[in-house]
């Protein structure tokens, strides 16, 4: 199987989304499923120039290829102001249409410090991904009060690791069923 690309859907370098993405990557590897993290904090600055929509910067080509060559995408999104981060939407907008998401399996994890665990962000992100013809895995994980569930080293506390593991193993079966 090709690697699953675990996307940290925001760009602060110490974000909870990035910490969760690294946990998910580790769970995949512990199950001998290749995975790698793509952090949006690694997006090239040239991507944010006004001309980037028309002429994608050369530095973005490698990121585009990682998305195209991934077996699937596992997106970790926080909730910002009742939605998913603008940088995640911009990232999606910059990826080639339609091939970047067309029939690509996608799993979602939402995280927030609130009591809904980025449910609104996940719902809205699904609309965008469905528009892009992604195959959305139905078992989503929403992590509430994320700051209290991560220790100082980024390890998850409580039952969340088991929920993520269940999602991840089901997602791997989903990917295989789709032949991705």
N, C-alpha and C positions, 0 to 999 in steps of 0.2 A: 504494500500500500504506500502511495505517496504520502508525504507529511501533511498533517492537519495544521493549518495556520491559525494560531490563537491570537486574536487581535485585541489589544488593550485599547478600548475605544475613547481614549482621551489623551491629552498630551502633557500633563504635569509629570515630571520624572519620578516622583514618589507617590503616585496616585494609588488608591485602593484597587482600581481596575487593573493596574499593572501587577500589583501583588497577587490578585486573584488569578490573573492570566498565567503567572509563573507557577502557581499552585496547580492549575489545570494542566499546564504543560508537563509538570512533574507526574501528575496522575496518569497521563497518557503514556509517558515513558515507562512508568512502573508496570503498566499493562503491555509493554513492548509494542506500543503504537507510536510511530514517529510523529513528533509535533515540534513546532517552533513558534516562538512569540514574535509578533510584529507589534511594536509599540509606536503609537502615533507621535510620541515625543521624538522619534527618529525621522520624521518627515523632513525633507530638505527645505530650507528657507525659501529657495527659489520657487517652490510650489505655491507660495502665497503672494507672488507677484501678479499684478493684474493680467499680464499677458499669458499666464500659465494655462488658463482655460483653452486658449486657442492653440498654443504651442507648449506641450508638456515639457517641463525641464528634463534634461538628460538624466539628472540624478534620480528622477522618479521612475525611470525605466526598470530598474532592478526591483523596486517595490511592486510595480505592475506585474512583472514576471512571477514574483513570489505568489501573488494572488492567483494568477492564471494557472500556475503549475501545482497549486495546493489541491489535495484530494477534497478538502472541505474547509470551511471557516467556522471557528468557534469564537463568537464575538462577546467580549465582556464590556458592558456599557454602564457607566454611572448615570444618574439622573441629575440634570442641571436645569433648574427653573421649569420643572414639569415636563422635560423632554430629554432626548439624548443630546450629547454635546455637538455643538456646531462643527467642531473639527472632524468629528466622525462623518457627519453629513457631507462636508466638503471633500473628505477622503473618498467617500463613495461616489460623489459627483465627478471626481477626477479620474476614476477608473474607467477603462474602456467600456463602452456600451455596444452591444449587449453581452459580450462574451465573458466579462469579469464575474458575473453572478449567474448567468444563464444556466439553469439546471444544476447549480452548485449547491451541495448540502450545506446548510448553515444552522448552527446551534446558538442559542442566546443565554447569557447570564446577565442579570441586572443587579446592580449593587447601589445602595445608598445608605446614608445615616438615618433616613426616615423610616417610618413604619410600613411603607409599601414596597421597599426594596427595588425601586426603579421599574415598577410595573408599567407606569405610563410610558416611560422611555422605551421599554421593551415592546409594548403594543405599537407605538409609533414607528419604531425601527422595523418591525415586521411589515408594516405597510410599504415602506420604501423598498425593502428587500423583495417583497412579493412583486412589486412593480418591475423590479429588475429580474424577475423569473427565477429567483432562488428557491430551492426546496427547503422549507423551514422545518426543522425537527420540532415536533410538538411539545416535548418535555423541556420546559424552560425552568431555570432556577433563579429565584429572586432573593437576594440577600439583604435583609433588613439590618439596621444599626451596625453597619459593616465595621466601623472603627472599633467597636467593642468585641468584634469577632476575630480580629487579627491581632496576633501578639507582636511584640517589637521586631521580630525577625520575619514577619509576613506569613506566619503559619496560621491556619484557620483553627478556631476554637469550636467545640461542640460538634453537632451532627452535620454540619455543612460539608465536610469532606466526604462523608458518605453520600449525601445528596448529589454532589458534583461527580463522584465516582459512578453513581447509578446513571446520571445523565450521560456521562462520557461513554460508558460501555454500551448504552442504548444507542447513542449517536454513532458509534463505530459500526454497529449492526445495520443501522439506517444507511450509512455510507455504502456498506457492502451490498445491501439490497438494491441500491440505486446504480451499482456498478461504477461508482466514481473512483 
